Amino acid sequence: MLLDSLKIDITEMIDLAQRIENYDATLAASQTLGKQIEPADAAHVERRHRGERLAELRVKWGV
């Protein structure tokens, strides 16, 4: 049971980290190129929620 829960959470952590990285890298690249992207407010909220969830999972598993 514990390993099943860990596997699910690790999969979620990897997905969250990839999505956060893609979002942040896209914004950084657009600024570097001088063609700044202005994400919708919903995108900012979603990014914040992903970061919070990733932090929760890290605390839960001590990583």
C-alpha positions in Angstrom: 0.0 0.0 0.0 2.7 2.5 1.0 4.7 1.8 -2.2 1.6 2.2 -4.3 0.9 5.6 -2.7 4.6 6.5 -3.2 4.5 5.5 -6.9 1.4 7.6 -7.5 2.9 10.6 -5.7 6.3 10.3 -7.5 4.5 10.2 -10.8 2.6 13.3 -9.9 5.8 15.1 -8.7 7.5 14.4 -11.9 4.6 15.6 -13.9 4.3 18.8 -11.8 8.0 19.5 -12.0 8.0 19.1 -15.8 4.9 21.4 -16.2 6.5 24.0 -13.9 9.8 23.9 -15.7 8.1 24.2 -19.1 6.0 27.2 -18.0 9.0 29.0 -16.4 11.3 28.2 -19.3 8.8 29.5 -21.8 8.4 32.8 -20.0 12.2 33.2 -19.6 12.8 32.4 -23.2 10.2 34.9 -24.4 11.8 37.6 -22.2 15.3 36.8 -23.5 14.1 37.1 -27.1 12.4 40.4 -26.4 8.9 39.0 -27.2 7.5 38.8 -23.7 4.5 36.5 -23.4 1.9 37.8 -21.0 0.1 34.7 -19.6 -3.5 34.9 -18.6 -4.3 35.2 -14.9 -5.6 31.6 -14.9 -2.1 30.5 -16.0 -0.5 32.3 -13.1 -2.9 30.7 -10.7 -2.4 27.3 -12.1 1.4 27.7 -11.9 1.1 28.7 -8.3 -1.1 25.7 -7.4 1.3 23.4 -9.1 4.1 24.8 -7.1 2.2 24.5 -3.9 1.2 20.9 -4.6 4.8 20.0 -5.5 5.9 21.5 -2.2 3.2 19.5 -0.3 4.4 16.3 -1.9 8.0 17.0 -1.1 7.2 17.7 2.5 5.1 14.5 2.7 7.9 12.3 1.5 10.8 14.3 2.9 12.5 15.1 -0.4 
